[in-house]
Amino acid sequence: MIEAKNVSMKYSKKGQFALNQLSFYIDRGEFVFFVGSSGAGKSTLLKLLIRELIPSGGTLKVFNRDLGRLPKRRLPYLRRNIGMVFQDFRLIEDRTAYDNVAFAMMVIGARQREIRKRVPYALGLVGLEEKARARVCDLSGGEQQRVGLARAIANRPALIVADEPTGNLDPGTTLDIMNLLRSINLRGTTVVVATHNRDIVDRFNKRVIHLDGGTLVGDEQKGFYTHVH
């Protein structure tokens, strides 16, 4: 699903490495946390996964495709199979929950018949059936992130990438969102979450990849911990 071999990232030729020689493999159906303090490289790594950035060195493959060599014409296919969840939601605030999820489907060319079928289903999965016609600006932060989740899963992606998805939420809502991500994972979707919330990481007992200063320093999988020197 995801294979990184000596992946490095510099934002400028003379700058420091944002990521330095990362190597790991994530199998289909896994749930993985990327953890580390601010500046550890978590967000940079996620941007590489969706090909918003191209690695400065090494090889990064997603769906067995080398992202460093992926032609621009193949980008829509890649992103069609990845659902992205953001800390700041990135929703169209003056539109309804339904419209926000439908827009994500329209962008990839889904037919209206499919949109009418999938949008209510996606909103139902995140518990927002009754808020479909509510404007996003009238929803709570937790509800807005649920819309973000519904948008991410509407196109049936094989991979969900979430960048600090609970960073702006209270503890109770944080747990709700993480439980939704876990239920999505149980349906077979691979889930990758970047977070600095150690309480959530400990509670969910999933694989944890530790970053520090752009370097992979540990890989902990359900009780098995490997320290990377």
N, C-alpha and C positions, 0 to 999 in steps of 0.2 A: 504493500500500500504506500508507505513512505520509507525511502531509503536515503540516508545522508552519509556521504563518504568524504571526510576531511573538508567539510563545508566551511568556508570563511567569507566574511563580509566586511568590506571597508567602504565608507561613504565618500572617501576621497583618497587619492594616492598617498598623500602624506599623513593621513589621519590614522588613528588607532583602529584596531580591529573591533568591530561591533560583535562579531562572531569569529572564533578562531579554531579551525580544525575540528569541527563537530562531526561525529560519526555515530549513527544509531539506526535502528530499524523498527518501524511500527507496523504490526500486522493488521490485516483486515479484521474489523470487529473489536479492536482494542479501545480502551478508555485510558488516556494518558494525560497527566498533568505536567506542564512545564512550570517549574518554580524557580524563584530567584528574586533578589532585591531589585529595586528600580535601577535600570541601566545594565541588568544582567544579560540582556539580549533576547528576551522573550518575544517582544513585539516585532523585532527585526526578523526573527525566525518565522513567525507567522506570516509576515509579509512575503517572505521567500516562498512559503508553501502555496500561496495563492498567486504567485508570480507577479506581485506588485514590485518586487525587487528581483534582481538576478545576482546569484552568488559571484563574489570576486574570485573565488577559487573553490576547487572540489566539485563534487557531483551531487545534485539533489534530484531524486526521482519521486514523482507522485503518480500513482496509477501506472507505474513502469515507464513513465515518460520523463526524459531528462529535461528539467525545467530551464536549464541554461541554454539549451539548444532548441527549445520549443518555438516554432514559427508563430508569429502574431495571429495568423489565421486560425491556429489551433487553440488560442486562449479562451474563446467562448466555450468550446467543448470542455476544457479543463474546469472553468469556473462554474459551468452548469452542474458539475458533479461535486462541487464544494459549497456548503452552506456556511456563511460567515455571521458570527454574532459579536457585536461590539459593546464596549463598556458604555459608550455614549449613545447607544441605540441606533442612531443614524436613520431615523424614520422621517416620513413626510408629515409634519405635525398637524397641518391643517386638513389632512385627508383622514379617512376612516381606517380602522384596523383592517377591514376587508380590502380597501384600496391599496394599502401598503403591501399586503401579501400578494395581491393580484398583480401589482406592478412588477414584482420580482419574477413572476411567471411570464408576463408580457415581454420583458426584456430578452428572454431566451426564445421568444417566438411561439409560446404555447397557444393553443387554440382556445377560443372563448368557452367552448364546451368543457374542456379540461380545466380551465380556470374556475368555472362555476362549480365544478365537482371537487377540486382539490383545496380551494381556499377554505370553505367551511370545514372540511376534514382537518386541515392543519390547525385552524383556530380551535376546533374541538379538542385536539390532542393537548393543547396548552390551556384548556379550560376557559376559553374566551368566546364560546358560541354566542352568548348573549350580548357581547360587546362588539360584535362584528361591524355594526353601523355607528359606533361611537367614534368621534374624532380622537386622534391620538393625543392631542393637547389636553383633552379632558380625562385622560387615563392617568392612573398612578404610575410611579416609576417601575414598580414590579409588573404592572399590566403592560407597560410599554415594552419591557424586556421580553415578556411573553409574546407580544406581537413580533418582536425581533426573532424569536425562536421559530414562530410559525412561518415567518418569511424564509428563514434558513432551511426549513424542512419541506417547504411546499413543492420543490422540484425533485423530491426524492433523492437527495445527494448521497453519495457513498461516504462522504467525509464531512463532519462538522468541525469548524475551526472557531474557537471562542477566545477572544482577547479580553481578559479581565471582565467576564460577563456579569459579575456581581459587585464590581467595584463601587457602584453608586447606590447600592441597595442595603436595606437594613438586614440584620441577621436572619429574621424569620423569612423574609422574601428571598434572601440568598439561598436558604435551604430549599425553598420551593423550586427555584430555577435550577439548582443542581440536581434535584430529584427528577425534574423534567429531562435534563440532559442524560441522566442515567437511564431513564425509561426509553429515550430515543436510541441510546446505545444498545439496550437489550433487544431492540427490534433489528439489530444487525448493523447499524450505522457506526462507523469509526468516529470517535470523538476525541479531539485534542483541545485542552483548555490551558491557557496561560493565566497564572494567578499568583498573587503573593499572600493569599489567605490560607495560612497553614492549618487553621482549625478545620476548614472544609476539606483540605487535602487529607488530613488525618482521619476525618470522619468517614470518607468514602473509600478508603483502602484500595486505591487503584495504583497503577504504575506511576512512578514519579521520576521525571528526569530533571536533575538539578543543574542550573546554569549559574555561573559566577564570573563576572567580568568577561562575558562572551565565550567562556570555556565550559564544556560539559564536565562537571566534577562528580557526578553520581547518577546512578540509575537503579532505582529501588522498585522492585516488582513484587507486590503482595508479600512483604516480609523478607524478600531476598534483596540485599543491598550490595551493589558493586561500586566501589570507589574507583574513579578514574584518575590515574596519576598523570 
